Amino acid sequence: SINILRDRFAHWLETDEWSIHLFLLGDNVVGYAAHQTQADHYNPDQEVVFVRHFYIDRDHRRKGIGTTAFAALRDHLATDLPISLEVVASNPDGLRFWESLGFSPYFTSLKLTAD
């Protein structure tokens, strides 16, 4: 729910766990990214920048803003560390977006839920 997301975002802002970047178009916030440097899940000897959330407002999607915002984030990070993120399997548009930026599949995570 929106309350859970609001509380999670507030927690990120109150702690040093995550870095938050807002993406502006003029004076309007059109998106954000939350990221942190951490050990790679499958190669713990290697650090990665893990992007937990990357969000562009729906009204601003498919206009190049996400591509520009991600380029700005990379410039700001100014790191040679690999960048890691997760895409929900039910989001093929998100997967295509990240692949268009050069990301490639690294692992597949599966989930079995009780009926």
Secondary structure, 3 states (H helix, E strand, C coil): CHHHHHHHHHHHHHCCCCEEEEEEECCEEEEEEEEEEEECCCCCCCEEEEEEEEEECHHHCCCCHHHHHHHHHHHHHCCCCCEEECCCCCCHHHHHHHHHCCCCCCCCCCCCCCC
